[in-house]
Amino acid sequence: MQRTVNFDQEVLERARAAATHLAAYEPAAGVRSLADIVNPAVAAYVAELEREFNRGEAFRPVHRMPPGRPGKRT
């Protein structure tokens, strides 16, 4: 599934550079695209959040996220 996500510019540039270099020069890394970096990183962070904030269980699925960022809580 394709989804648009906004990244910090520096993080995106570093990830693109890593994916491009590894795909061309380090096949043993198993990185052939930006998705090969992003997907495992997001999966690991979500697992950490589930452990810390949801007793290790998956969060309840949502079918549609509201657009934009939520407002700050005070």
PDB file of N, CA, C, O and CB in Angstrom:
ATOM      1  N   MET A   1       0.857  -1.179   0.000  1.00  0.00           N
ATOM      2  CA  MET A   1       0.000   0.000   0.000  1.00  0.00           C
ATOM      3  C   MET A   1       0.897   1.235   0.000  1.00  0.00           C
ATOM      4  O   MET A   1       1.934   1.269   0.662  1.00  0.00           O
ATOM      5  CB  MET A   1      -0.972   0.002   1.233  1.00  0.00           C
ATOM      6  N   GLN A   2       0.492   2.207  -0.728  1.00  0.00           N
ATOM      7  CA  GLN A   2       1.252   3.440  -0.815  1.00  0.00           C
ATOM      8  C   GLN A   2       0.592   4.501   0.055  1.00  0.00           C
ATOM      9  O   GLN A   2      -0.631   4.635   0.074  1.00  0.00           O
ATOM     10  CB  GLN A   2       1.362   3.918  -2.280  1.00  0.00           C
ATOM     11  N   ARG A   3       1.426   5.255   0.778  1.00  0.00           N
ATOM     12  CA  ARG A   3       0.922   6.291   1.679  1.00  0.00           C
ATOM     13  C   ARG A   3       1.905   7.456   1.655  1.00  0.00           C
ATOM     14  O   ARG A   3       3.116   7.237   1.647  1.00  0.00           O
ATOM     15  CB  ARG A   3       0.730   5.742   3.141  1.00  0.00           C
ATOM     16  N   THR A   4       1.412   8.669   1.644  1.00  0.00           N
ATOM     17  CA  THR A   4       2.276   9.841   1.682  1.00  0.00           C
ATOM     18  C   THR A   4       2.601  10.172   3.131  1.00  0.00           C
ATOM     19  O   THR A   4       1.708  10.277   3.972  1.00  0.00           O
ATOM     20  CB  THR A   4       1.609  11.049   0.976  1.00  0.00           C
ATOM     21  N   VAL A   5       3.894  10.335   3.414  1.00  0.00           N
ATOM     22  CA  VAL A   5       4.358  10.675   4.756  1.00  0.00           C
ATOM     23  C   VAL A   5       5.365  11.800   4.618  1.00  0.00           C
ATOM     24  O   VAL A   5       6.198  11.789   3.712  1.00  0.00           O
ATOM     25  CB  VAL A   5       4.984   9.434   5.487  1.00  0.00           C
ATOM     26  N   ASN A   6       5.290  12.765   5.510  1.00  0.00           N
ATOM     27  CA  ASN A   6       6.261  13.857   5.506  1.00  0.00           C
ATOM     28  C   ASN A   6       7.414  13.535   6.448  1.00  0.00           C
ATOM     29  O   ASN A   6       7.201  13.183   7.608  1.00  0.00           O
ATOM     30  CB  ASN A   6       5.590  15.188   5.911  1.00  0.00           C
ATOM     31  N   PHE A   7       8.625  13.657   5.944  1.00  0.00           N
ATOM     32  CA  PHE A   7       9.828  13.406   6.721  1.00  0.00           C
ATOM     33  C   PHE A   7      10.598  14.693   6.930  1.00  0.00           C
ATOM     34  O   PHE A   7      10.487  15.637   6.148  1.00  0.00           O
ATOM     35  CB  PHE A   7      10.708  12.364   6.035  1.00  0.00           C
ATOM     36  N   ASP A   8      11.380  14.716   7.995  1.00  0.00           N
ATOM     37  CA  ASP A   8      12.356  15.776   8.171  1.00  0.00           C
ATOM     38  C   ASP A   8      13.308  15.710   6.976  1.00  0.00           C
ATOM     39  O   ASP A   8      13.753  14.622   6.612  1.00  0.00           O
ATOM     40  CB  ASP A   8      13.128  15.636   9.543  1.00  0.00           C
ATOM     41  N   GLN A   9      13.622  16.831   6.369  1.00  0.00           N
ATOM     42  CA  GLN A   9      14.439  16.870   5.146  1.00  0.00           C
ATOM     43  C   GLN A   9      15.787  16.177   5.330  1.00  0.00           C
ATOM     44  O   GLN A   9      16.199  15.404   4.465  1.00  0.00           O
ATOM     45  CB  GLN A   9      14.664  18.314   4.714  1.00  0.00           C
ATOM     46  N   GLU A  10      16.471  16.436   6.423  1.00  0.00           N
ATOM     47  CA  GLU A  10      17.796  15.831   6.641  1.00  0.00           C
ATOM     48  C   GLU A  10      17.694  14.315   6.775  1.00  0.00           C
ATOM     49  O   GLU A  10      18.521  13.589   6.224  1.00  0.00           O
ATOM     50  CB  GLU A  10      18.457  16.423   7.899  1.00  0.00           C
ATOM     51  N   VAL A  11      16.694  13.834   7.496  1.00  0.00           N
ATOM     52  CA  VAL A  11      16.504  12.388   7.656  1.00  0.00           C
ATOM     53  C   VAL A  11      16.224  11.746   6.299  1.00  0.00           C
ATOM     54  O   VAL A  11      16.787  10.700   5.977  1.00  0.00           O
ATOM     55  CB  VAL A  11      15.345  12.090   8.645  1.00  0.00           C
ATOM     56  N   LEU A  12      15.362  12.366   5.512  1.00  0.00           N
ATOM     57  CA  LEU A  12      15.035  11.828   4.196  1.00  0.00           C
ATOM     58  C   LEU A  12      16.265  11.789   3.295  1.00  0.00           C
ATOM     59  O   LEU A  12      16.494  10.794   2.606  1.00  0.00           O
ATOM     60  CB  LEU A  12      13.931  12.658   3.542  1.00  0.00           C
ATOM     61  N   GLU A  13      17.051  12.849   3.291  1.00  0.00           N
ATOM     62  CA  GLU A  13      18.253  12.884   2.456  1.00  0.00           C
ATOM     63  C   GLU A  13      19.243  11.798   2.870  1.00  0.00           C
ATOM     64  O   GLU A  13      19.834  11.137   2.016  1.00  0.00           O
ATOM     65  CB  GLU A  13      18.921  14.262   2.539  1.00  0.00           C
ATOM     66  N   ARG A  14      19.422  11.614   4.165  1.00  0.00           N
ATOM     67  CA  ARG A  14      20.332  10.568   4.646  1.00  0.00           C
ATOM     68  C   ARG A  14      19.832   9.178   4.271  1.00  0.00           C
ATOM     69  O   ARG A  14      20.613   8.326   3.848  1.00  0.00           O
ATOM     70  CB  ARG A  14      20.501  10.667   6.165  1.00  0.00           C
ATOM     71  N   ALA A  15      18.529   8.950   4.427  1.00  0.00           N
ATOM     72  CA  ALA A  15      17.969   7.646   4.085  1.00  0.00           C
ATOM     73  C   ALA A  15      18.074   7.371   2.588  1.00  0.00           C
ATOM     74  O   ALA A  15      18.396   6.252   2.186  1.00  0.00           O
ATOM     75  CB  ALA A  15      16.509   7.564   4.531  1.00  0.00           C
ATOM     76  N   ARG A  16      17.811   8.368   1.768  1.00  0.00           N
ATOM     77  CA  ARG A  16      17.949   8.195   0.310  1.00  0.00           C
ATOM     78  C   ARG A  16      19.390   7.881  -0.063  1.00  0.00           C
ATOM     79  O   ARG A  16      19.651   6.993  -0.875  1.00  0.00           O
ATOM     80  CB  ARG A  16      17.478   9.462  -0.437  1.00  0.00           C
ATOM     81  N   ALA A  17      20.320   8.612   0.535  1.00  0.00           N
ATOM     82  CA  ALA A  17      21.741   8.375   0.236  1.00  0.00           C
ATOM     83  C   ALA A  17      22.147   6.963   0.650  1.00  0.00           C
ATOM     84  O   ALA A  17      22.857   6.275  -0.083  1.00  0.00           O
ATOM     85  CB  ALA A  17      22.631   9.419   0.955  1.00  0.00           C
ATOM     86  N   ALA A  18      21.697   6.541   1.818  1.00  0.00           N
ATOM     87  CA  ALA A  18      22.031   5.196   2.289  1.00  0.00           C
ATOM     88  C   ALA A  18      21.432   4.144   1.364  1.00  0.00           C
ATOM     89  O   ALA A  18      22.119   3.196   0.983  1.00  0.00           O
ATOM     90  CB  ALA A  18      21.531   4.985   3.730  1.00  0.00           C
ATOM     91  N   ALA A  19      20.167   4.296   1.000  1.00  0.00           N
ATOM     92  CA  ALA A  19      19.509   3.316   0.135  1.00  0.00           C
ATOM     93  C   ALA A  19      20.200   3.245  -1.225  1.00  0.00           C
ATOM     94  O   ALA A  19      20.419   2.155  -1.752  1.00  0.00           O
ATOM     95  CB  ALA A  19      18.022   3.667  -0.042  1.00  0.00           C
ATOM     96  N   THR A  20      20.539   4.385  -1.787  1.00  0.00           N
ATOM     97  CA  THR A  20      21.192   4.415  -3.094  1.00  0.00           C
ATOM     98  C   THR A  20      22.567   3.760  -3.037  1.00  0.00           C
ATOM     99  O   THR A  20      22.914   2.951  -3.899  1.00  0.00           O
ATOM    100  CB  THR A  20      21.318   5.855  -3.593  1.00  0.00           C
ATOM    101  N   HIS A  21      23.345   4.111  -2.024  1.00  0.00           N
ATOM    102  CA  HIS A  21      24.687   3.536  -1.883  1.00  0.00           C
ATOM    103  C   HIS A  21      24.620   2.028  -1.640  1.00  0.00           C
ATOM    104  O   HIS A  21      25.310   1.257  -2.305  1.00  0.00           O
ATOM    105  CB  HIS A  21      25.445   4.220  -0.733  1.00  0.00           C
ATOM    106  N   LEU A  22      23.798   1.617  -0.697  1.00  0.00           N
ATOM    107  CA  LEU A  22      23.728   0.197  -0.352  1.00  0.00           C
ATOM    108  C   LEU A  22      23.215  -0.643  -1.514  1.00  0.00           C
ATOM    109  O   LEU A  22      23.721  -1.740  -1.754  1.00  0.00           O
ATOM    110  CB  LEU A  22      22.835  -0.004   0.862  1.00  0.00           C
ATOM    111  N   ALA A  23      22.225  -0.147  -2.232  1.00  0.00           N
ATOM    112  CA  ALA A  23      21.700  -0.892  -3.376  1.00  0.00           C
ATOM    113  C   ALA A  23      22.764  -1.090  -4.450  1.00  0.00           C
ATOM    114  O   ALA A  23      22.821  -2.137  -5.096  1.00  0.00           O
ATOM    115  CB  ALA A  23      20.493  -0.170  -3.967  1.00  0.00           C
ATOM    116  N   ALA A  24      23.601  -0.080  -4.633  1.00  0.00           N
ATOM    117  CA  ALA A  24      24.610  -0.139  -5.693  1.00  0.00           C
ATOM    118  C   ALA A  24      25.878  -0.882  -5.281  1.00  0.00           C
ATOM    119  O   ALA A  24      26.486  -1.569  -6.101  1.00  0.00           O
ATOM    120  CB  ALA A  24      24.971   1.254  -6.126  1.00  0.00           C
ATOM    121  N   TYR A  25      26.284  -0.749  -4.011  1.00  0.00           N
ATOM    122  CA  TYR A  25      27.621  -1.222  -3.626  1.00  0.00           C
ATOM    123  C   TYR A  25      27.669  -2.269  -2.528  1.00  0.00           C
ATOM    124  O   TYR A  25      28.716  -2.879  -2.308  1.00  0.00           O
ATOM    125  CB  TYR A  25      28.422  -0.081  -3.198  1.00  0.00           C
ATOM    126  N   GLU A  26      26.559  -2.493  -1.833  1.00  0.00           N
ATOM    127  CA  GLU A  26      26.563  -3.426  -0.703  1.00  0.00           C
ATOM    128  C   GLU A  26      25.361  -4.367  -0.768  1.00  0.00           C
ATOM    129  O   GLU A  26      24.458  -4.262   0.063  1.00  0.00           O
ATOM    130  CB  GLU A  26      26.560  -2.654   0.631  1.00  0.00           C
ATOM    131  N   PRO A  27      25.330  -5.268  -1.721  1.00  0.00           N
ATOM    132  CA  PRO A  27      24.157  -6.154  -1.843  1.00  0.00           C
ATOM    133  C   PRO A  27      23.907  -7.002  -0.597  1.00  0.00           C
ATOM    134  O   PRO A  27      22.770  -7.404  -0.346  1.00  0.00           O
ATOM    135  CB  PRO A  27      24.329  -7.066  -3.036  1.00  0.00           C
ATOM    136  N   ALA A  28      24.938  -7.277   0.175  1.00  0.00           N
ATOM    137  CA  ALA A  28      24.761  -8.077   1.388  1.00  0.00           C
ATOM    138  C   ALA A  28      23.893  -7.355   2.421  1.00  0.00           C
ATOM    139  O   ALA A  28      23.340  -7.995   3.316  1.00  0.00           O
ATOM    140  CB  ALA A  28      26.123  -8.415   1.998  1.00  0.00           C
ATOM    141  N   ALA A  29      23.767  -6.033   2.305  1.00  0.00           N
ATOM    142  CA  ALA A  29      22.942  -5.268   3.247  1.00  0.00           C
ATOM    143  C   ALA A  29      21.455  -5.568   3.040  1.00  0.00           C
ATOM    144  O   ALA A  29      20.655  -5.349   3.950  1.00  0.00           O
ATOM    145  CB  ALA A  29      23.204  -3.755   3.086  1.00  0.00           C
ATOM    146  N   GLY A  30      21.076  -6.058   1.878  1.00  0.00           N
ATOM    147  CA  GLY A  30      19.672  -6.367   1.616  1.00  0.00           C
ATOM    148  C   GLY A  30      18.808  -5.138   1.409  1.00  0.00           C
ATOM    149  O   GLY A  30      17.584  -5.217   1.512  1.00  0.00           O
ATOM    150  N   VAL A  31      19.424  -4.013   1.120  1.00  0.00           N
ATOM    151  CA  VAL A  31      18.685  -2.766   0.902  1.00  0.00           C
ATOM    152  C   VAL A  31      18.698  -2.468  -0.587  1.00  0.00           C
ATOM    153  O   VAL A  31      19.745  -2.192  -1.173  1.00  0.00           O
ATOM    154  CB  VAL A  31      19.301  -1.575   1.721  1.00  0.00           C
ATOM    155  N   ARG A  32      17.521  -2.529  -1.186  1.00  0.00           N
ATOM    156  CA  ARG A  32      17.405  -2.232  -2.613  1.00  0.00           C
ATOM    157  C   ARG A  32      16.582  -0.982  -2.869  1.00  0.00           C
ATOM    158  O   ARG A  32      16.533  -0.488  -3.995  1.00  0.00           O
ATOM    159  CB  ARG A  32      16.789  -3.406  -3.343  1.00  0.00           C
ATOM    160  N   SER A  33      15.933  -0.466  -1.825  1.00  0.00           N
ATOM    161  CA  SER A  33      15.085   0.718  -1.991  1.00  0.00           C
ATOM    162  C   SER A  33      14.939   1.438  -0.657  1.00  0.00           C
ATOM    163  O   SER A  33      15.330   0.920   0.388  1.00  0.00           O
ATOM    164  CB  SER A  33      13.693   0.327  -2.551  1.00  0.00           C
ATOM    165  N   LEU A  34      14.383   2.613  -0.706  1.00  0.00           N
ATOM    166  CA  LEU A  34      14.099   3.379   0.506  1.00  0.00           C
ATOM    167  C   LEU A  34      13.143   2.606   1.414  1.00  0.00           C
ATOM    168  O   LEU A  34      13.262   2.667   2.638  1.00  0.00           O
ATOM    169  CB  LEU A  34      13.503   4.755   0.148  1.00  0.00           C
ATOM    170  N   ALA A  35      12.201   1.884   0.819  1.00  0.00           N
ATOM    171  CA  ALA A  35      11.251   1.095   1.607  1.00  0.00           C
ATOM    172  C   ALA A  35      11.956   0.029   2.447  1.00  0.00           C
ATOM    173  O   ALA A  35      11.487  -0.318   3.531  1.00  0.00           O
ATOM    174  CB  ALA A  35      10.227   0.434   0.685  1.00  0.00           C
ATOM    175  N   ASP A  36      13.074  -0.486   1.953  1.00  0.00           N
ATOM    176  CA  ASP A  36      13.823  -1.490   2.718  1.00  0.00           C
ATOM    177  C   ASP A  36      14.449  -0.905   3.983  1.00  0.00           C
ATOM    178  O   ASP A  36      14.809  -1.649   4.895  1.00  0.00           O
ATOM    179  CB  ASP A  36      14.911  -2.103   1.847  1.00  0.00           C
ATOM    180  N   ILE A  37      14.577   0.386   4.043  1.00  0.00           N
ATOM    181  CA  ILE A  37      15.063   1.061   5.254  1.00  0.00           C
ATOM    182  C   ILE A  37      13.881   1.486   6.122  1.00  0.00           C
ATOM    183  O   ILE A  37      13.879   1.263   7.332  1.00  0.00           O
ATOM    184  CB  ILE A  37      15.936   2.294   4.887  1.00  0.00           C
ATOM    185  N   VAL A  38      12.889   2.091   5.502  1.00  0.00           N
ATOM    186  CA  VAL A  38      11.767   2.673   6.242  1.00  0.00           C
ATOM    187  C   VAL A  38      10.906   1.612   6.916  1.00  0.00           C
ATOM    188  O   VAL A  38      10.600   1.740   8.101  1.00  0.00           O
ATOM    189  CB  VAL A  38      10.910   3.509   5.311  1.00  0.00           C
ATOM    190  N   ASN A  39      10.508   0.574   6.197  1.00  0.00           N
ATOM    191  CA  ASN A  39       9.588  -0.418   6.759  1.00  0.00           C
ATOM    192  C   ASN A  39      10.117  -1.090   8.025  1.00  0.00           C
ATOM    193  O   ASN A  39       9.387  -1.134   9.016  1.00  0.00           O
ATOM    194  CB  ASN A  39       9.291  -1.471   5.728  1.00  0.00           C
ATOM    195  N   PRO A  40      11.349  -1.617   8.050  1.00  0.00           N
ATOM    196  CA  PRO A  40      11.830  -2.225   9.292  1.00  0.00           C
ATOM    197  C   PRO A  40      11.986  -1.212  10.429  1.00  0.00           C
ATOM    198  O   PRO A  40      11.747  -1.541  11.591  1.00  0.00           O
ATOM    199  CB  PRO A  40      13.155  -2.912   9.043  1.00  0.00           C
ATOM    200  N   ALA A  41      12.384   0.011  10.098  1.00  0.00           N
ATOM    201  CA  ALA A  41      12.548   1.029  11.134  1.00  0.00           C
ATOM    202  C   ALA A  41      11.208   1.381  11.768  1.00  0.00           C
ATOM    203  O   ALA A  41      11.108   1.492  12.990  1.00  0.00           O
ATOM    204  CB  ALA A  41      13.202   2.286  10.552  1.00  0.00           C
ATOM    205  N   VAL A  42      10.184   1.557  10.949  1.00  0.00           N
ATOM    206  CA  VAL A  42       8.856   1.878  11.473  1.00  0.00           C
ATOM    207  C   VAL A  42       8.312   0.696  12.273  1.00  0.00           C
ATOM    208  O   VAL A  42       7.741   0.888  13.347  1.00  0.00           O
ATOM    209  CB  VAL A  42       7.885   2.247  10.322  1.00  0.00           C
ATOM    210  N   ALA A  43       8.481  -0.519  11.764  1.00  0.00           N
ATOM    211  CA  ALA A  43       7.994  -1.704  12.476  1.00  0.00           C
ATOM    212  C   ALA A  43       8.650  -1.825  13.850  1.00  0.00           C
ATOM    213  O   ALA A  43       7.974  -2.137  14.830  1.00  0.00           O
ATOM    214  CB  ALA A  43       8.261  -2.975  11.650  1.00  0.00           C
ATOM    215  N   ALA A  44       9.950  -1.582  13.931  1.00  0.00           N
ATOM    216  CA  ALA A  44      10.646  -1.671  15.212  1.00  0.00           C
ATOM    217  C   ALA A  44      10.153  -0.603  16.185  1.00  0.00           C
ATOM    218  O   ALA A  44       9.969  -0.889  17.368  1.00  0.00           O
ATOM    219  CB  ALA A  44      12.155  -1.536  15.007  1.00  0.00           C
ATOM    220  N   TYR A  45       9.937   0.612  15.710  1.00  0.00           N
ATOM    221  CA  TYR A  45       9.484   1.687  16.586  1.00  0.00           C
ATOM    222  C   TYR A  45       8.050   1.447  17.052  1.00  0.00           C
ATOM    223  O   TYR A  45       7.725   1.701  18.212  1.00  0.00           O
ATOM    224  CB  TYR A  45       9.588   3.034  15.870  1.00  0.00           C
ATOM    225  N   VAL A  46       7.195   0.961  16.158  1.00  0.00           N
ATOM    226  CA  VAL A  46       5.820   0.667  16.549  1.00  0.00           C
ATOM    227  C   VAL A  46       5.797  -0.437  17.605  1.00  0.00           C
ATOM    228  O   VAL A  46       5.029  -0.357  18.564  1.00  0.00           O
ATOM    229  CB  VAL A  46       4.981   0.257  15.319  1.00  0.00           C
ATOM    230  N   ALA A  47       6.625  -1.459  17.440  1.00  0.00           N
ATOM    231  CA  ALA A  47       6.705  -2.526  18.442  1.00  0.00           C
ATOM    232  C   ALA A  47       7.138  -1.966  19.797  1.00  0.00           C
ATOM    233  O   ALA A  47       6.623  -2.376  20.837  1.00  0.00           O
ATOM    234  CB  ALA A  47       7.685  -3.623  17.984  1.00  0.00           C
ATOM    235  N   GLU A  48       8.086  -1.031  19.779  1.00  0.00           N
ATOM    236  CA  GLU A  48       8.528  -0.380  21.026  1.00  0.00           C
ATOM    237  C   GLU A  48       7.383   0.404  21.664  1.00  0.00           C
ATOM    238  O   GLU A  48       7.186   0.330  22.877  1.00  0.00           O
ATOM    239  CB  GLU A  48       9.724   0.562  20.752  1.00  0.00           C
ATOM    240  N   LEU A  49       6.630   1.148  20.865  1.00  0.00           N
ATOM    241  CA  LEU A  49       5.492   1.911  21.383  1.00  0.00           C
ATOM    242  C   LEU A  49       4.413   0.987  21.942  1.00  0.00           C
ATOM    243  O   LEU A  49       3.807   1.287  22.971  1.00  0.00           O
ATOM    244  CB  LEU A  49       4.903   2.799  20.283  1.00  0.00           C
ATOM    245  N   GLU A  50       4.172  -0.136  21.263  1.00  0.00           N
ATOM    246  CA  GLU A  50       3.188  -1.107  21.760  1.00  0.00           C
ATOM    247  C   GLU A  50       3.620  -1.660  23.116  1.00  0.00           C
ATOM    248  O   GLU A  50       2.799  -1.793  24.024  1.00  0.00           O
ATOM    249  CB  GLU A  50       3.003  -2.263  20.748  1.00  0.00           C
ATOM    250  N   ARG A  51       4.911  -1.982  23.254  1.00  0.00           N
ATOM    251  CA  ARG A  51       5.403  -2.489  24.544  1.00  0.00           C
ATOM    252  C   ARG A  51       5.259  -1.432  25.642  1.00  0.00           C
ATOM    253  O   ARG A  51       4.824  -1.735  26.753  1.00  0.00           O
ATOM    254  CB  ARG A  51       6.879  -2.925  24.424  1.00  0.00           C
ATOM    255  N   GLU A  52       5.622  -0.214  25.324  1.00  0.00           N
ATOM    256  CA  GLU A  52       5.645   0.840  26.339  1.00  0.00           C
ATOM    257  C   GLU A  52       4.259   1.364  26.699  1.00  0.00           C
ATOM    258  O   GLU A  52       4.002   1.673  27.863  1.00  0.00           O
ATOM    259  CB  GLU A  52       6.496   1.980  25.862  1.00  0.00           C
ATOM    260  N   PHE A  53       3.380   1.467  25.734  1.00  0.00           N
ATOM    261  CA  PHE A  53       2.111   2.158  25.979  1.00  0.00           C
ATOM    262  C   PHE A  53       0.862   1.287  25.828  1.00  0.00           C
ATOM    263  O   PHE A  53      -0.244   1.759  26.093  1.00  0.00           O
ATOM    264  CB  PHE A  53       2.003   3.311  25.052  1.00  0.00           C
ATOM    265  N   ASN A  54       1.013   0.024  25.407  1.00  0.00           N
ATOM    266  CA  ASN A  54      -0.167  -0.795  25.180  1.00  0.00           C
ATOM    267  C   ASN A  54       0.057  -2.249  25.620  1.00  0.00           C
ATOM    268  O   ASN A  54      -0.479  -3.178  25.016  1.00  0.00           O
ATOM    269  CB  ASN A  54      -0.556  -0.747  23.706  1.00  0.00           C
ATOM    270  N   ARG A  55       0.847  -2.431  26.669  1.00  0.00           N
ATOM    271  CA  ARG A  55       1.106  -3.754  27.251  1.00  0.00           C
ATOM    272  C   ARG A  55       1.591  -4.777  26.223  1.00  0.00           C
ATOM    273  O   ARG A  55       1.317  -5.971  26.352  1.00  0.00           O
ATOM    274  CB  ARG A  55      -0.147  -4.271  27.918  1.00  0.00           C
ATOM    275  N   GLY A  56       2.301  -4.310  25.216  1.00  0.00           N
ATOM    276  CA  GLY A  56       2.841  -5.208  24.214  1.00  0.00           C
ATOM    277  C   GLY A  56       1.851  -5.653  23.161  1.00  0.00           C
ATOM    278  O   GLY A  56       2.201  -6.422  22.266  1.00  0.00           O
ATOM    279  N   GLU A  57       0.623  -5.184  23.254  1.00  0.00           N
ATOM    280  CA  GLU A  57      -0.412  -5.552  22.292  1.00  0.00           C
ATOM    281  C   GLU A  57      -0.451  -4.542  21.146  1.00  0.00           C
ATOM    282  O   GLU A  57      -0.077  -3.381  21.313  1.00  0.00           O
ATOM    283  CB  GLU A  57      -1.790  -5.639  22.982  1.00  0.00           C
ATOM    284  N   ALA A  58      -0.905  -4.996  19.994  1.00  0.00           N
ATOM    285  CA  ALA A  58      -1.093  -4.076  18.869  1.00  0.00           C
ATOM    286  C   ALA A  58      -2.156  -3.045  19.233  1.00  0.00           C
ATOM    287  O   ALA A  58      -3.134  -3.368  19.907  1.00  0.00           O
ATOM    288  CB  ALA A  58      -1.496  -4.848  17.576  1.00  0.00           C
ATOM    289  N   PHE A  59      -1.968  -1.828  18.795  1.00  0.00           N
ATOM    290  CA  PHE A  59      -2.995  -0.804  18.987  1.00  0.00           C
ATOM    291  C   PHE A  59      -4.217  -1.160  18.135  1.00  0.00           C
ATOM    292  O   PHE A  59      -4.110  -1.877  17.140  1.00  0.00           O
ATOM    293  CB  PHE A  59      -2.450   0.616  18.614  1.00  0.00           C
ATOM    294  N   ARG A  60      -5.356  -0.654  18.540  1.00  0.00           N
ATOM    295  CA  ARG A  60      -6.597  -0.886  17.801  1.00  0.00           C
ATOM    296  C   ARG A  60      -6.453  -0.318  16.390  1.00  0.00           C
ATOM    297  O   ARG A  60      -6.016   0.822  16.227  1.00  0.00           O
ATOM    298  CB  ARG A  60      -7.815  -0.243  18.537  1.00  0.00           C
ATOM    299  N   PRO A  61      -6.812  -1.093  15.375  1.00  0.00           N
ATOM    300  CA  PRO A  61      -6.682  -0.604  13.991  1.00  0.00           C
ATOM    301  C   PRO A  61      -7.581   0.603  13.735  1.00  0.00           C
ATOM    302  O   PRO A  61      -8.664   0.728  14.306  1.00  0.00           O
ATOM    303  CB  PRO A  61      -7.022  -1.722  12.996  1.00  0.00           C
ATOM    304  N   VAL A  62      -7.114   1.463  12.884  1.00  0.00           N
ATOM    305  CA  VAL A  62      -7.925   2.588  12.402  1.00  0.00           C
ATOM    306  C   VAL A  62      -7.939   2.516  10.877  1.00  0.00           C
ATOM    307  O   VAL A  62      -6.956   2.116  10.253  1.00  0.00           O
ATOM    308  CB  VAL A  62      -7.358   3.983  12.909  1.00  0.00           C
ATOM    309  N   HIS A  63      -9.047   2.901  10.301  1.00  0.00           N
ATOM    310  CA  HIS A  63      -9.167   2.802   8.848  1.00  0.00           C
ATOM    311  C   HIS A  63      -8.873   4.121   8.152  1.00  0.00           C
ATOM    312  O   HIS A  63      -8.604   4.162   6.952  1.00  0.00           O
ATOM    313  CB  HIS A  63     -10.550   2.330   8.474  1.00  0.00           C
ATOM    314  N   ARG A  64      -8.928   5.194   8.924  1.00  0.00           N
ATOM    315  CA  ARG A  64      -8.640   6.499   8.338  1.00  0.00           C
ATOM    316  C   ARG A  64      -8.112   7.410   9.424  1.00  0.00           C
ATOM    317  O   ARG A  64      -8.736   7.579  10.471  1.00  0.00           O
ATOM    318  CB  ARG A  64      -9.899   7.110   7.666  1.00  0.00           C
ATOM    319  N   MET A  65      -6.959   7.995   9.165  1.00  0.00           N
ATOM    320  CA  MET A  65      -6.392   8.946  10.119  1.00  0.00           C
ATOM    321  C   MET A  65      -6.866  10.348   9.760  1.00  0.00           C
ATOM    322  O   MET A  65      -7.000  10.674   8.581  1.00  0.00           O
ATOM    323  CB  MET A  65      -4.834   8.873  10.130  1.00  0.00           C
ATOM    324  N   PRO A  66      -7.120  11.179  10.768  1.00  0.00           N
ATOM    325  CA  PRO A  66      -7.484  12.560  10.450  1.00  0.00           C
ATOM    326  C   PRO A  66      -6.294  13.264   9.804  1.00  0.00           C
ATOM    327  O   PRO A  66      -5.151  12.986  10.167  1.00  0.00           O
ATOM    328  CB  PRO A  66      -7.945  13.321  11.724  1.00  0.00           C
ATOM    329  N   PRO A  67      -6.532  14.160   8.867  1.00  0.00           N
ATOM    330  CA  PRO A  67      -5.421  14.858   8.215  1.00  0.00           C
ATOM    331  C   PRO A  67      -4.721  15.810   9.179  1.00  0.00           C
ATOM    332  O   PRO A  67      -5.324  16.292  10.138  1.00  0.00           O
ATOM    333  CB  PRO A  67      -5.923  15.630   6.993  1.00  0.00           C
ATOM    334  N   GLY A  68      -3.458  16.074   8.921  1.00  0.00           N
ATOM    335  CA  GLY A  68      -2.702  17.009   9.731  1.00  0.00           C
ATOM    336  C   GLY A  68      -2.273  16.430  11.048  1.00  0.00           C
ATOM    337  O   GLY A  68      -2.479  15.250  11.330  1.00  0.00           O
ATOM    338  N   ARG A  69      -1.671  17.281  11.853  1.00  0.00           N
ATOM    339  CA  ARG A  69      -1.207  16.872  13.175  1.00  0.00           C
ATOM    340  C   ARG A  69      -2.232  17.265  14.225  1.00  0.00           C
ATOM    341  O   ARG A  69      -2.888  18.300  14.101  1.00  0.00           O
ATOM    342  CB  ARG A  69       0.164  17.502  13.497  1.00  0.00           C
ATOM    343  N   PRO A  70      -2.373  16.439  15.262  1.00  0.00           N
ATOM    344  CA  PRO A  70      -3.291  16.836  16.335  1.00  0.00           C
ATOM    345  C   PRO A  70      -2.742  18.052  17.090  1.00  0.00           C
ATOM    346  O   PRO A  70      -1.533  18.281  17.125  1.00  0.00           O
ATOM    347  CB  PRO A  70      -3.524  15.658  17.314  1.00  0.00           C
ATOM    348  N   GLY A  71      -3.636  18.811  17.682  1.00  0.00           N
ATOM    349  CA  GLY A  71      -3.205  19.962  18.462  1.00  0.00           C
ATOM    350  C   GLY A  71      -2.463  19.534  19.725  1.00  0.00           C
ATOM    351  O   GLY A  71      -2.600  18.401  20.186  1.00  0.00           O
ATOM    352  N   LYS A  72      -1.678  20.452  20.273  1.00  0.00           N
ATOM    353  CA  LYS A  72      -0.939  20.143  21.498  1.00  0.00           C
ATOM    354  C   LYS A  72      -1.883  20.067  22.690  1.00  0.00           C
ATOM    355  O   LYS A  72      -2.810  20.865  22.828  1.00  0.00           O
ATOM    356  CB  LYS A  72       0.153  21.196  21.752  1.00  0.00           C
ATOM    357  N   ARG A  73      -1.622  19.087  23.544  1.00  0.00           N
ATOM    358  CA  ARG A  73      -2.407  18.980  24.788  1.00  0.00           C
ATOM    359  C   ARG A  73      -1.742  19.835  25.850  1.00  0.00           C
ATOM    360  O   ARG A  73      -0.516  19.903  25.937  1.00  0.00           O
ATOM    361  CB  ARG A  73      -2.527  17.488  25.271  1.00  0.00           C
ATOM    362  N   THR A  74      -2.561  20.482  26.649  1.00  0.00           N
ATOM    363  CA  THR A  74      -1.996  21.313  27.719  1.00  0.00           C
ATOM    364  C   THR A  74      -2.311  20.756  29.060  1.00  0.00           C
ATOM    365  O   THR A  74      -1.914  21.328  30.075  1.00  0.00           O
ATOM    366  CB  THR A  74      -2.502  22.725  27.633  1.00  0.00           C
TER     367      THR A  74
END
